[in-house]
């Protein structure tokens, strides 16, 4: 299921951390079937937590129209940090 979430940053944070699962290793030692950028944790009372739509384990496909498919962890973090205060995320669950 794909859906869009709009979040307002607090400072430069969306209140979530991400992890990367390599496409070639999706499903190895995990229930994740596809590689990509996944929500690893949510900061209590952070923007993502307060919004209530994002869950740990959700896959982030885009941030403000920028695809996260095939990017490294470092690239994903930079894309999220450089995004404007109001962010539009495309999520896959």
PyMOL Python script that loads the backbone (N, CA, C, O; Angstrom):
from pymol import cmd

cmd.read_pdbstr("""\
ATOM      1  N   UNK A   1       0.842  -1.177   0.000  1.00  0.00           N
ATOM      2  CA  UNK A   1       0.000   0.000   0.000  1.00  0.00           C
ATOM      3  C   UNK A   1       0.890   1.245   0.000  1.00  0.00           C
ATOM      4  O   UNK A   1       1.760   1.391   0.859  1.00  0.00           O
ATOM      5  N   UNK A   2       0.671   2.128  -0.956  1.00  0.00           N
ATOM      6  CA  UNK A   2       1.420   3.388  -1.021  1.00  0.00           C
ATOM      7  C   UNK A   2       0.531   4.534  -0.571  1.00  0.00           C
ATOM      8  O   UNK A   2      -0.669   4.560  -0.845  1.00  0.00           O
ATOM      9  N   UNK A   3       1.147   5.482   0.127  1.00  0.00           N
ATOM     10  CA  UNK A   3       0.414   6.663   0.566  1.00  0.00           C
ATOM     11  C   UNK A   3       1.380   7.823   0.755  1.00  0.00           C
ATOM     12  O   UNK A   3       2.595   7.635   0.816  1.00  0.00           O
ATOM     13  N   UNK A   4       0.820   9.024   0.846  1.00  0.00           N
ATOM     14  CA  UNK A   4       1.604  10.250   0.998  1.00  0.00           C
ATOM     15  C   UNK A   4       1.417  10.793   2.406  1.00  0.00           C
ATOM     16  O   UNK A   4       0.308  10.802   2.941  1.00  0.00           O
ATOM     17  N   UNK A   5       2.509  11.241   2.994  1.00  0.00           N
ATOM     18  CA  UNK A   5       2.485  11.867   4.314  1.00  0.00           C
ATOM     19  C   UNK A   5       3.179  13.218   4.195  1.00  0.00           C
ATOM     20  O   UNK A   5       4.263  13.316   3.619  1.00  0.00           O
ATOM     21  N   UNK A   6       2.557  14.255   4.740  1.00  0.00           N
ATOM     22  CA  UNK A   6       3.195  15.569   4.793  1.00  0.00           C
ATOM     23  C   UNK A   6       3.571  15.860   6.237  1.00  0.00           C
ATOM     24  O   UNK A   6       2.746  15.762   7.145  1.00  0.00           O
ATOM     25  N   UNK A   7       4.834  16.220   6.427  1.00  0.00           N
ATOM     26  CA  UNK A   7       5.355  16.499   7.762  1.00  0.00           C
ATOM     27  C   UNK A   7       6.019  17.864   7.788  1.00  0.00           C
ATOM     28  O   UNK A   7       6.596  18.306   6.795  1.00  0.00           O
ATOM     29  N   UNK A   8       5.933  18.516   8.918  1.00  0.00           N
ATOM     30  CA  UNK A   8       6.616  19.784   9.169  1.00  0.00           C
ATOM     31  C   UNK A   8       7.796  19.481  10.086  1.00  0.00           C
ATOM     32  O   UNK A   8       7.614  18.963  11.188  1.00  0.00           O
ATOM     33  N   UNK A   9       8.999  19.801   9.631  1.00  0.00           N
ATOM     34  CA  UNK A   9      10.194  19.541  10.428  1.00  0.00           C
ATOM     35  C   UNK A   9      10.198  20.370  11.708  1.00  0.00           C
ATOM     36  O   UNK A   9       9.617  21.453  11.770  1.00  0.00           O
ATOM     37  N   UNK A  10      10.860  19.841  12.713  1.00  0.00           N
ATOM     38  CA  UNK A  10      11.205  20.604  13.910  1.00  0.00           C
ATOM     39  C   UNK A  10      12.706  20.824  13.793  1.00  0.00           C
ATOM     40  O   UNK A  10      13.483  19.873  13.890  1.00  0.00           O
ATOM     41  N   UNK A  11      13.114  22.056  13.587  1.00  0.00           N
ATOM     42  CA  UNK A  11      14.515  22.329  13.264  1.00  0.00           C
ATOM     43  C   UNK A  11      14.798  21.717  11.913  1.00  0.00           C
ATOM     44  O   UNK A  11      14.207  22.116  10.909  1.00  0.00           O
ATOM     45  N   UNK A  12      15.699  20.749  11.877  1.00  0.00           N
ATOM     46  CA  UNK A  12      15.986  20.059  10.615  1.00  0.00           C
ATOM     47  C   UNK A  12      15.556  18.598  10.661  1.00  0.00           C
ATOM     48  O   UNK A  12      15.974  17.796   9.827  1.00  0.00           O
ATOM     49  N   UNK A  13      14.714  18.252  11.645  1.00  0.00           N
ATOM     50  CA  UNK A  13      14.373  16.850  11.880  1.00  0.00           C
ATOM     51  C   UNK A  13      12.915  16.515  11.565  1.00  0.00           C
ATOM     52  O   UNK A  13      12.000  17.277  11.878  1.00  0.00           O
ATOM     53  N   UNK A  14      12.728  15.356  10.938  1.00  0.00           N
ATOM     54  CA  UNK A  14      11.385  14.804  10.752  1.00  0.00           C
ATOM     55  C   UNK A  14      11.023  13.866  11.904  1.00  0.00           C
ATOM     56  O   UNK A  14       9.903  13.362  11.979  1.00  0.00           O
ATOM     57  N   UNK A  15      11.987  13.641  12.800  1.00  0.00           N
ATOM     58  CA  UNK A  15      11.723  12.787  13.953  1.00  0.00           C
ATOM     59  C   UNK A  15      11.726  11.308  13.625  1.00  0.00           C
ATOM     60  O   UNK A  15      11.001  10.522  14.236  1.00  0.00           O
ATOM     61  N   UNK A  16      12.549  10.934  12.652  1.00  0.00           N
ATOM     62  CA  UNK A  16      12.672   9.516  12.333  1.00  0.00           C
ATOM     63  C   UNK A  16      14.099   9.215  11.926  1.00  0.00           C
ATOM     64  O   UNK A  16      14.830  10.099  11.479  1.00  0.00           O
ATOM     65  N   UNK A  17      14.492   7.955  12.084  1.00  0.00           N
ATOM     66  CA  UNK A  17      15.789   7.521  11.569  1.00  0.00           C
ATOM     67  C   UNK A  17      15.535   6.429  10.548  1.00  0.00           C
ATOM     68  O   UNK A  17      14.511   5.747  10.588  1.00  0.00           O
ATOM     69  N   UNK A  18      16.481   6.275   9.633  1.00  0.00           N
ATOM     70  CA  UNK A  18      16.296   5.331   8.536  1.00  0.00           C
ATOM     71  C   UNK A  18      17.428   4.317   8.501  1.00  0.00           C
ATOM     72  O   UNK A  18      18.518   4.552   9.023  1.00  0.00           O
ATOM     73  N   UNK A  19      17.143   3.192   7.877  1.00  0.00           N
ATOM     74  CA  UNK A  19      18.172   2.197   7.601  1.00  0.00           C
ATOM     75  C   UNK A  19      18.026   1.775   6.153  1.00  0.00           C
ATOM     76  O   UNK A  19      16.965   1.933   5.549  1.00  0.00           O
ATOM     77  N   UNK A  20      19.099   1.240   5.606  1.00  0.00           N
ATOM     78  CA  UNK A  20      19.073   0.805   4.208  1.00  0.00           C
ATOM     79  C   UNK A  20      19.158  -0.713   4.167  1.00  0.00           C
ATOM     80  O   UNK A  20      19.922  -1.329   4.909  1.00  0.00           O
ATOM     81  N   UNK A  21      18.368  -1.295   3.297  1.00  0.00           N
ATOM     82  CA  UNK A  21      18.461  -2.724   3.018  1.00  0.00           C
ATOM     83  C   UNK A  21      18.798  -2.827   1.541  1.00  0.00           C
ATOM     84  O   UNK A  21      18.071  -2.312   0.691  1.00  0.00           O
ATOM     85  N   UNK A  22      19.891  -3.487   1.242  1.00  0.00           N
ATOM     86  CA  UNK A  22      20.358  -3.577  -0.134  1.00  0.00           C
ATOM     87  C   UNK A  22      19.388  -4.385  -0.977  1.00  0.00           C
ATOM     88  O   UNK A  22      18.846  -5.394  -0.527  1.00  0.00           O
ATOM     89  N   UNK A  23      19.175  -3.927  -2.211  1.00  0.00           N
ATOM     90  CA  UNK A  23      18.255  -4.620  -3.115  1.00  0.00           C
ATOM     91  C   UNK A  23      18.668  -6.064  -3.316  1.00  0.00           C
ATOM     92  O   UNK A  23      17.814  -6.949  -3.373  1.00  0.00           O
ATOM     93  N   UNK A  24      19.956  -6.316  -3.425  1.00  0.00           N
ATOM     94  CA  UNK A  24      20.426  -7.680  -3.666  1.00  0.00           C
ATOM     95  C   UNK A  24      20.276  -8.569  -2.442  1.00  0.00           C
ATOM     96  O   UNK A  24      20.388  -9.791  -2.542  1.00  0.00           O
ATOM     97  N   UNK A  25      20.020  -7.956  -1.273  1.00  0.00           N
ATOM     98  CA  UNK A  25      19.923  -8.734  -0.050  1.00  0.00           C
ATOM     99  C   UNK A  25      18.562  -8.635   0.614  1.00  0.00           C
ATOM    100  O   UNK A  25      18.388  -9.125   1.729  1.00  0.00           O
ATOM    101  N   UNK A  26      17.592  -8.013  -0.044  1.00  0.00           N
ATOM    102  CA  UNK A  26      16.257  -7.932   0.538  1.00  0.00           C
ATOM    103  C   UNK A  26      15.776  -9.315   0.921  1.00  0.00           C
ATOM    104  O   UNK A  26      15.868 -10.247   0.122  1.00  0.00           O
ATOM    105  N   UNK A  27      15.268  -9.463   2.129  1.00  0.00           N
ATOM    106  CA  UNK A  27      14.754 -10.746   2.578  1.00  0.00           C
ATOM    107  C   UNK A  27      15.767 -11.607   3.311  1.00  0.00           C
ATOM    108  O   UNK A  27      15.382 -12.621   3.893  1.00  0.00           O
ATOM    109  N   UNK A  28      17.048 -11.249   3.308  1.00  0.00           N
ATOM    110  CA  UNK A  28      18.056 -12.028   4.009  1.00  0.00           C
ATOM    111  C   UNK A  28      18.092 -11.579   5.466  1.00  0.00           C
ATOM    112  O   UNK A  28      18.332 -10.405   5.747  1.00  0.00           O
ATOM    113  N   UNK A  29      17.855 -12.499   6.385  1.00  0.00           N
ATOM    114  CA  UNK A  29      17.831 -12.213   7.826  1.00  0.00           C
ATOM    115  C   UNK A  29      16.827 -11.132   8.198  1.00  0.00           C
ATOM    116  O   UNK A  29      17.017 -10.419   9.184  1.00  0.00           O
ATOM    117  N   UNK A  30      15.772 -11.007   7.425  1.00  0.00           N
ATOM    118  CA  UNK A  30      14.744 -10.010   7.691  1.00  0.00           C
ATOM    119  C   UNK A  30      13.458 -10.433   7.008  1.00  0.00           C
ATOM    120  O   UNK A  30      13.471 -11.267   6.102  1.00  0.00           O
ATOM    121  N   UNK A  31      12.354  -9.860   7.441  1.00  0.00           N
ATOM    122  CA  UNK A  31      11.083 -10.128   6.770  1.00  0.00           C
ATOM    123  C   UNK A  31      10.881  -9.199   5.585  1.00  0.00           C
ATOM    124  O   UNK A  31       9.907  -9.347   4.846  1.00  0.00           O
ATOM    125  N   UNK A  32      11.787  -8.239   5.389  1.00  0.00           N
ATOM    126  CA  UNK A  32      11.686  -7.279   4.297  1.00  0.00           C
ATOM    127  C   UNK A  32      11.956  -7.983   2.972  1.00  0.00           C
ATOM    128  O   UNK A  32      12.954  -8.690   2.827  1.00  0.00           O
ATOM    129  N   UNK A  33      11.068  -7.786   2.016  1.00  0.00           N
ATOM    130  CA  UNK A  33      11.194  -8.459   0.726  1.00  0.00           C
ATOM    131  C   UNK A  33      11.890  -7.603  -0.324  1.00  0.00           C
ATOM    132  O   UNK A  33      12.454  -8.143  -1.276  1.00  0.00           O
ATOM    133  N   UNK A  34      11.864  -6.301  -0.175  1.00  0.00           N
ATOM    134  CA  UNK A  34      12.468  -5.386  -1.143  1.00  0.00           C
ATOM    135  C   UNK A  34      13.554  -4.562  -0.474  1.00  0.00           C
ATOM    136  O   UNK A  34      13.443  -4.217   0.703  1.00  0.00           O
ATOM    137  N   UNK A  35      14.593  -4.250  -1.217  1.00  0.00           N
ATOM    138  CA  UNK A  35      15.606  -3.356  -0.686  1.00  0.00           C
ATOM    139  C   UNK A  35      15.089  -1.929  -0.690  1.00  0.00           C
ATOM    140  O   UNK A  35      14.059  -1.636  -1.298  1.00  0.00           O
ATOM    141  N   UNK A  36      15.798  -1.048  -0.014  1.00  0.00           N
ATOM    142  CA  UNK A  36      15.406   0.350  -0.008  1.00  0.00           C
ATOM    143  C   UNK A  36      15.703   1.026   1.312  1.00  0.00           C
ATOM    144  O   UNK A  36      16.455   0.513   2.141  1.00  0.00           O
ATOM    145  N   UNK A  37      15.101   2.180   1.489  1.00  0.00           N
ATOM    146  CA  UNK A  37      15.264   2.985   2.697  1.00  0.00           C
ATOM    147  C   UNK A  37      14.035   2.767   3.573  1.00  0.00           C
ATOM    148  O   UNK A  37      12.908   3.032   3.157  1.00  0.00           O
ATOM    149  N   UNK A  38      14.265   2.286   4.780  1.00  0.00           N
ATOM    150  CA  UNK A  38      13.182   1.936   5.698  1.00  0.00           C
ATOM    151  C   UNK A  38      13.246   2.778   6.968  1.00  0.00           C
ATOM    152  O   UNK A  38      14.323   3.189   7.398  1.00  0.00           O
ATOM    153  N   UNK A  39      12.083   3.029   7.561  1.00  0.00           N
ATOM    154  CA  UNK A  39      12.013   3.735   8.839  1.00  0.00           C
ATOM    155  C   UNK A  39      12.512   2.779   9.917  1.00  0.00           C
ATOM    156  O   UNK A  39      11.940   1.711  10.133  1.00  0.00           O
ATOM    157  N   UNK A  40      13.585   3.180  10.585  1.00  0.00           N
ATOM    158  CA  UNK A  40      14.204   2.365  11.632  1.00  0.00           C
ATOM    159  C   UNK A  40      13.599   2.668  12.998  1.00  0.00           C
ATOM    160  O   UNK A  40      13.352   1.762  13.794  1.00  0.00           O
ATOM    161  N   UNK A  41      13.363   3.951  13.260  1.00  0.00           N
ATOM    162  CA  UNK A  41      12.784   4.343  14.548  1.00  0.00           C
ATOM    163  C   UNK A  41      12.092   5.693  14.407  1.00  0.00           C
ATOM    164  O   UNK A  41      12.348   6.451  13.472  1.00  0.00           O
ATOM    165  N   UNK A  42      11.213   5.969  15.359  1.00  0.00           N
ATOM    166  CA  UNK A  42      10.499   7.246  15.424  1.00  0.00           C
ATOM    167  C   UNK A  42      10.837   7.915  16.747  1.00  0.00           C
ATOM    168  O   UNK A  42      10.818   7.275  17.798  1.00  0.00           O
ATOM    169  N   UNK A  43      11.147   9.205  16.689  1.00  0.00           N
ATOM    170  CA  UNK A  43      11.435   9.961  17.899  1.00  0.00           C
ATOM    171  C   UNK A  43      10.110  10.286  18.597  1.00  0.00           C
ATOM    172  O   UNK A  43       9.195  10.830  17.978  1.00  0.00           O
ATOM    173  N   UNK A  44      10.016   9.956  19.866  1.00  0.00           N
ATOM    174  CA  UNK A  44       8.807  10.218  20.638  1.00  0.00           C
ATOM    175  C   UNK A  44       8.421  11.690  20.527  1.00  0.00           C
ATOM    176  O   UNK A  44       9.245  12.567  20.785  1.00  0.00           O
ATOM    177  N   UNK A  45       7.193  11.963  20.149  1.00  0.00           N
ATOM    178  CA  UNK A  45       6.641  13.306  19.978  1.00  0.00           C
ATOM    179  C   UNK A  45       7.296  14.111  18.854  1.00  0.00           C
ATOM    180  O   UNK A  45       7.086  15.320  18.757  1.00  0.00           O
ATOM    181  N   UNK A  46       8.086  13.450  18.006  1.00  0.00           N
ATOM    182  CA  UNK A  46       8.643  14.113  16.828  1.00  0.00           C
ATOM    183  C   UNK A  46       7.568  14.230  15.756  1.00  0.00           C
ATOM    184  O   UNK A  46       6.480  13.676  15.911  1.00  0.00           O
ATOM    185  N   UNK A  47       7.856  14.940  14.676  1.00  0.00           N
ATOM    186  CA  UNK A  47       6.856  15.144  13.626  1.00  0.00           C
ATOM    187  C   UNK A  47       6.245  13.847  13.088  1.00  0.00           C
ATOM    188  O   UNK A  47       5.027  13.764  12.932  1.00  0.00           O
ATOM    189  N   UNK A  48       7.065  12.843  12.805  1.00  0.00           N
ATOM    190  CA  UNK A  48       6.543  11.580  12.261  1.00  0.00           C
ATOM    191  C   UNK A  48       5.674  10.860  13.288  1.00  0.00           C
ATOM    192  O   UNK A  48       4.627  10.313  12.942  1.00  0.00           O
ATOM    193  N   UNK A  49       6.102  10.858  14.539  1.00  0.00           N
ATOM    194  CA  UNK A  49       5.337  10.206  15.609  1.00  0.00           C
ATOM    195  C   UNK A  49       3.998  10.905  15.819  1.00  0.00           C
ATOM    196  O   UNK A  49       2.967  10.242  15.922  1.00  0.00           O
ATOM    197  N   UNK A  50       4.001  12.220  15.883  1.00  0.00           N
ATOM    198  CA  UNK A  50       2.760  12.976  16.107  1.00  0.00           C
ATOM    199  C   UNK A  50       1.787  12.825  14.946  1.00  0.00           C
ATOM    200  O   UNK A  50       0.573  12.820  15.149  1.00  0.00           O
ATOM    201  N   UNK A  51       2.312  12.703  13.731  1.00  0.00           N
ATOM    202  CA  UNK A  51       1.458  12.526  12.559  1.00  0.00           C
ATOM    203  C   UNK A  51       0.680  11.217  12.645  1.00  0.00           C
ATOM    204  O   UNK A  51      -0.490  11.158  12.265  1.00  0.00           O
ATOM    205  N   UNK A  52       1.327  10.174  13.140  1.00  0.00           N
ATOM    206  CA  UNK A  52       0.654   8.903  13.380  1.00  0.00           C
ATOM    207  C   UNK A  52       0.485   7.988  12.180  1.00  0.00           C
ATOM    208  O   UNK A  52      -0.032   6.881  12.328  1.00  0.00           O
ATOM    209  N   UNK A  53       0.902   8.414  11.001  1.00  0.00           N
ATOM    210  CA  UNK A  53       0.712   7.586   9.802  1.00  0.00           C
ATOM    211  C   UNK A  53       1.915   6.704   9.483  1.00  0.00           C
ATOM    212  O   UNK A  53       1.764   5.642   8.880  1.00  0.00           O
ATOM    213  N   UNK A  54       3.098   7.135   9.881  1.00  0.00           N
ATOM    214  CA  UNK A  54       4.318   6.394   9.567  1.00  0.00           C
ATOM    215  C   UNK A  54       4.603   5.398  10.681  1.00  0.00           C
ATOM    216  O   UNK A  54       4.465   5.706  11.864  1.00  0.00           O
ATOM    217  N   UNK A  55       5.004   4.192  10.275  1.00  0.00           N
ATOM    218  CA  UNK A  55       5.344   3.138  11.232  1.00  0.00           C
ATOM    219  C   UNK A  55       6.773   2.662  10.993  1.00  0.00           C
ATOM    220  O   UNK A  55       7.308   2.779   9.891  1.00  0.00           O
ATOM    221  N   UNK A  56       7.371   2.128  12.040  1.00  0.00           N
ATOM    222  CA  UNK A  56       8.669   1.480  11.895  1.00  0.00           C
ATOM    223  C   UNK A  56       8.501   0.349  10.882  1.00  0.00           C
ATOM    224  O   UNK A  56       7.544  -0.423  10.943  1.00  0.00           O
ATOM    225  N   UNK A  57       9.444   0.269   9.956  1.00  0.00           N
ATOM    226  CA  UNK A  57       9.382  -0.750   8.915  1.00  0.00           C
ATOM    227  C   UNK A  57       8.785  -0.265   7.610  1.00  0.00           C
ATOM    228  O   UNK A  57       8.858  -0.966   6.601  1.00  0.00           O
ATOM    229  N   UNK A  58       8.188   0.937   7.610  1.00  0.00           N
ATOM    230  CA  UNK A  58       7.679   1.501   6.356  1.00  0.00           C
ATOM    231  C   UNK A  58       8.856   1.846   5.445  1.00  0.00           C
ATOM    232  O   UNK A  58       9.924   2.236   5.917  1.00  0.00           O
ATOM    233  N   UNK A  59       8.653   1.699   4.158  1.00  0.00           N
ATOM    234  CA  UNK A  59       9.677   2.022   3.162  1.00  0.00           C
ATOM    235  C   UNK A  59       9.415   3.426   2.625  1.00  0.00           C
ATOM    236  O   UNK A  59       8.298   3.733   2.208  1.00  0.00           O
ATOM    237  N   UNK A  60      10.441   4.280   2.635  1.00  0.00           N
ATOM    238  CA  UNK A  60      10.310   5.636   2.108  1.00  0.00           C
ATOM    239  C   UNK A  60      10.754   5.612   0.648  1.00  0.00           C
ATOM    240  O   UNK A  60      11.911   5.321   0.346  1.00  0.00           O
ATOM    241  N   UNK A  61       9.825   5.921  -0.251  1.00  0.00           N
ATOM    242  CA  UNK A  61      10.112   5.886  -1.683  1.00  0.00           C
ATOM    243  C   UNK A  61      10.587   7.229  -2.219  1.00  0.00           C
ATOM    244  O   UNK A  61      11.446   7.282  -3.099  1.00  0.00           O
ATOM    245  N   UNK A  62      10.023   8.323  -1.685  1.00  0.00           N
ATOM    246  CA  UNK A  62      10.348   9.670  -2.177  1.00  0.00           C
ATOM    247  C   UNK A  62      10.276  10.678  -1.048  1.00  0.00           C
ATOM    248  O   UNK A  62       9.520  10.512  -0.090  1.00  0.00           O
ATOM    249  N   UNK A  63      11.077  11.726  -1.176  1.00  0.00           N
ATOM    250  CA  UNK A  63      10.994  12.897  -0.312  1.00  0.00           C
ATOM    251  C   UNK A  63      10.912  14.103  -1.240  1.00  0.00           C
ATOM    252  O   UNK A  63      11.867  14.408  -1.953  1.00  0.00           O
ATOM    253  N   UNK A  64       9.774  14.787  -1.230  1.00  0.00           N
ATOM    254  CA  UNK A  64       9.550  15.964  -2.085  1.00  0.00           C
ATOM    255  C   UNK A  64       9.890  15.691  -3.549  1.00  0.00           C
ATOM    256  O   UNK A  64      10.543  16.506  -4.202  1.00  0.00           O
ATOM    257  N   UNK A  65       9.454  14.564  -4.053  1.00  0.00           N
ATOM    258  CA  UNK A  65       9.659  14.225  -5.456  1.00  0.00           C
ATOM    259  C   UNK A  65      11.016  13.640  -5.789  1.00  0.00           C
ATOM    260  O   UNK A  65      11.256  13.262  -6.935  1.00  0.00           O
ATOM    261  N   UNK A  66      11.916  13.556  -4.808  1.00  0.00           N
ATOM    262  CA  UNK A  66      13.241  12.967  -5.021  1.00  0.00           C
ATOM    263  C   UNK A  66      13.179  11.499  -4.610  1.00  0.00           C
ATOM    264  O   UNK A  66      12.881  11.177  -3.460  1.00  0.00           O
ATOM    265  N   UNK A  67      13.460  10.622  -5.555  1.00  0.00           N
ATOM    266  CA  UNK A  67      13.392   9.189  -5.297  1.00  0.00           C
ATOM    267  C   UNK A  67      14.502   8.736  -4.359  1.00  0.00           C
ATOM    268  O   UNK A  67      15.647   9.172  -4.480  1.00  0.00           O
ATOM    269  N   UNK A  68      14.153   7.854  -3.419  1.00  0.00           N
ATOM    270  CA  UNK A  68      15.146   7.234  -2.548  1.00  0.00           C
ATOM    271  C   UNK A  68      15.459   5.814  -3.001  1.00  0.00           C
ATOM    272  O   UNK A  68      16.211   5.101  -2.337  1.00  0.00           O
ATOM    273  N   UNK A  69      14.892   5.404  -4.118  1.00  0.00           N
ATOM    274  CA  UNK A  69      15.128   4.062  -4.640  1.00  0.00           C
ATOM    275  C   UNK A  69      16.569   3.965  -5.136  1.00  0.00           C
ATOM    276  O   UNK A  69      16.987   4.724  -6.010  1.00  0.00           O
ATOM    277  N   UNK A  70      17.315   3.033  -4.574  1.00  0.00           N
ATOM    278  CA  UNK A  70      18.692   2.797  -4.994  1.00  0.00           C
ATOM    279  C   UNK A  70      19.738   3.706  -4.383  1.00  0.00           C
ATOM    280  O   UNK A  70      20.911   3.606  -4.742  1.00  0.00           O
ATOM    281  N   UNK A  71      19.352   4.598  -3.464  1.00  0.00           N
ATOM    282  CA  UNK A  71      20.343   5.495  -2.855  1.00  0.00           C
ATOM    283  C   UNK A  71      20.979   4.838  -1.639  1.00  0.00           C
ATOM    284  O   UNK A  71      20.429   3.897  -1.066  1.00  0.00           O
ATOM    285  N   UNK A  72      22.137   5.343  -1.256  1.00  0.00           N
ATOM    286  CA  UNK A  72      22.810   4.866  -0.051  1.00  0.00           C
ATOM    287  C   UNK A  72      22.169   5.496   1.185  1.00  0.00           C
ATOM    288  O   UNK A  72      21.374   6.430   1.079  1.00  0.00           O
ATOM    289  N   UNK A  73      22.524   4.976   2.349  1.00  0.00           N
ATOM    290  CA  UNK A  73      22.047   5.548   3.606  1.00  0.00           C
ATOM    291  C   UNK A  73      22.466   7.012   3.702  1.00  0.00           C
ATOM    292  O   UNK A  73      21.658   7.874   4.046  1.00  0.00           O
ATOM    293  N   UNK A  74      23.730   7.286   3.398  1.00  0.00           N
ATOM    294  CA  UNK A  74      24.249   8.657   3.479  1.00  0.00           C
ATOM    295  C   UNK A  74      23.474   9.587   2.545  1.00  0.00           C
ATOM    296  O   UNK A  74      23.119  10.701   2.932  1.00  0.00           O
ATOM    297  N   UNK A  75      23.212   9.134   1.323  1.00  0.00           N
ATOM    298  CA  UNK A  75      22.457   9.949   0.374  1.00  0.00           C
ATOM    299  C   UNK A  75      21.037  10.201   0.879  1.00  0.00           C
ATOM    300  O   UNK A  75      20.529  11.317   0.768  1.00  0.00           O
ATOM    301  N   UNK A  76      20.400   9.178   1.429  1.00  0.00           N
ATOM    302  CA  UNK A  76      19.035   9.329   1.944  1.00  0.00           C
ATOM    303  C   UNK A  76      18.990  10.349   3.073  1.00  0.00           C
ATOM    304  O   UNK A  76      18.101  11.199   3.112  1.00  0.00           O
ATOM    305  N   UNK A  77      19.941  10.265   3.983  1.00  0.00           N
ATOM    306  CA  UNK A  77      19.992  11.211   5.102  1.00  0.00           C
ATOM    307  C   UNK A  77      20.181  12.634   4.578  1.00  0.00           C
ATOM    308  O   UNK A  77      19.534  13.558   5.072  1.00  0.00           O
ATOM    309  N   UNK A  78      21.048  12.826   3.595  1.00  0.00           N
ATOM    310  CA  UNK A  78      21.272  14.156   3.015  1.00  0.00           C
ATOM    311  C   UNK A  78      20.022  14.687   2.319  1.00  0.00           C
ATOM    312  O   UNK A  78      19.691  15.866   2.451  1.00  0.00           O
ATOM    313  N   UNK A  79      19.331  13.831   1.584  1.00  0.00           N
ATOM    314  CA  UNK A  79      18.101  14.244   0.905  1.00  0.00           C
ATOM    315  C   UNK A  79      17.072  14.701   1.931  1.00  0.00           C
ATOM    316  O   UNK A  79      16.413  15.723   1.740  1.00  0.00           O
ATOM    317  N   UNK A  80      16.935  13.955   3.007  1.00  0.00           N
ATOM    318  CA  UNK A  80      15.972  14.311   4.058  1.00  0.00           C
ATOM    319  C   UNK A  80      16.395  15.610   4.744  1.00  0.00           C
ATOM    320  O   UNK A  80      15.560  16.487   4.963  1.00  0.00           O
ATOM    321  N   UNK A  81      17.672  15.744   5.084  1.00  0.00           N
ATOM    322  CA  UNK A  81      18.158  16.960   5.757  1.00  0.00           C
ATOM    323  C   UNK A  81      17.974  18.202   4.894  1.00  0.00           C
ATOM    324  O   UNK A  81      17.616  19.264   5.402  1.00  0.00           O
ATOM    325  N   UNK A  82      18.219  18.072   3.590  1.00  0.00           N
ATOM    326  CA  UNK A  82      18.152  19.226   2.687  1.00  0.00           C
ATOM    327  C   UNK A  82      16.735  19.559   2.236  1.00  0.00           C
ATOM    328  O   UNK A  82      16.510  20.589   1.600  1.00  0.00           O
ATOM    329  N   UNK A  83      15.797  18.708   2.557  1.00  0.00           N
ATOM    330  CA  UNK A  83      14.404  18.965   2.177  1.00  0.00           C
ATOM    331  C   UNK A  83      13.903  20.202   2.922  1.00  0.00           C
ATOM    332  O   UNK A  83      14.376  20.495   4.020  1.00  0.00           O
ATOM    333  N   UNK A  84      12.953  20.925   2.335  1.00  0.00           N
ATOM    334  CA  UNK A  84      12.415  22.112   3.007  1.00  0.00           C
ATOM    335  C   UNK A  84      11.682  21.764   4.299  1.00  0.00           C
ATOM    336  O   UNK A  84      11.481  20.593   4.620  1.00  0.00           O
ATOM    337  N   UNK A  85      11.295  22.786   5.022  1.00  0.00           N
ATOM    338  CA  UNK A  85      10.634  22.612   6.315  1.00  0.00           C
ATOM    339  C   UNK A  85       9.392  21.728   6.212  1.00  0.00           C
ATOM    340  O   UNK A  85       9.147  20.886   7.076  1.00  0.00           O
ATOM    341  N   UNK A  86       8.621  21.924   5.164  1.00  0.00           N
ATOM    342  CA  UNK A  86       7.428  21.093   4.944  1.00  0.00           C
ATOM    343  C   UNK A  86       7.794  20.021   3.929  1.00  0.00           C
ATOM    344  O   UNK A  86       8.158  20.337   2.797  1.00  0.00           O
ATOM    345  N   UNK A  87       7.701  18.761   4.322  1.00  0.00           N
ATOM    346  CA  UNK A  87       8.139  17.643   3.489  1.00  0.00           C
ATOM    347  C   UNK A  87       6.973  16.750   3.102  1.00  0.00           C
ATOM    348  O   UNK A  87       6.056  16.503   3.884  1.00  0.00           O
ATOM    349  N   UNK A  88       7.044  16.277   1.868  1.00  0.00           N
ATOM    350  CA  UNK A  88       6.056  15.333   1.343  1.00  0.00           C
ATOM    351  C   UNK A  88       6.776  14.010   1.112  1.00  0.00           C
ATOM    352  O   UNK A  88       7.680  13.926   0.281  1.00  0.00           O
ATOM    353  N   UNK A  89       6.375  12.984   1.846  1.00  0.00           N
ATOM    354  CA  UNK A  89       6.994  11.675   1.730  1.00  0.00           C
ATOM    355  C   UNK A  89       6.026  10.696   1.085  1.00  0.00           C
ATOM    356  O   UNK A  89       4.844  10.661   1.426  1.00  0.00           O
ATOM    357  N   UNK A  90       6.532   9.904   0.153  1.00  0.00           N
ATOM    358  CA  UNK A  90       5.756   8.797  -0.399  1.00  0.00           C
ATOM    359  C   UNK A  90       6.241   7.548   0.324  1.00  0.00           C
ATOM    360  O   UNK A  90       7.426   7.217   0.308  1.00  0.00           O
ATOM    361  N   UNK A  91       5.296   6.864   0.957  1.00  0.00           N
ATOM    362  CA  UNK A  91       5.585   5.722   1.824  1.00  0.00           C
ATOM    363  C   UNK A  91       4.966   4.462   1.231  1.00  0.00           C
ATOM    364  O   UNK A  91       3.890   4.509   0.635  1.00  0.00           O
ATOM    365  N   UNK A  92       5.651   3.343   1.398  1.00  0.00           N
ATOM    366  CA  UNK A  92       5.116   2.038   1.002  1.00  0.00           C
ATOM    367  C   UNK A  92       5.078   1.153   2.245  1.00  0.00           C
ATOM    368  O   UNK A  92       6.050   1.056   2.994  1.00  0.00           O
ATOM    369  N   UNK A  93       3.940   0.519   2.439  1.00  0.00           N
ATOM    370  CA  UNK A  93       3.818  -0.382   3.599  1.00  0.00           C
ATOM    371  C   UNK A  93       3.437  -1.757   3.092  1.00  0.00           C
ATOM    372  O   UNK A  93       3.277  -2.685   3.886  1.00  0.00           O
TER     373      UNK A  93
END
""", "prot")
cmd.dss("prot")
cmd.show_as("cartoon", "prot")
cmd.util.cbc("prot")
cmd.orient("prot")
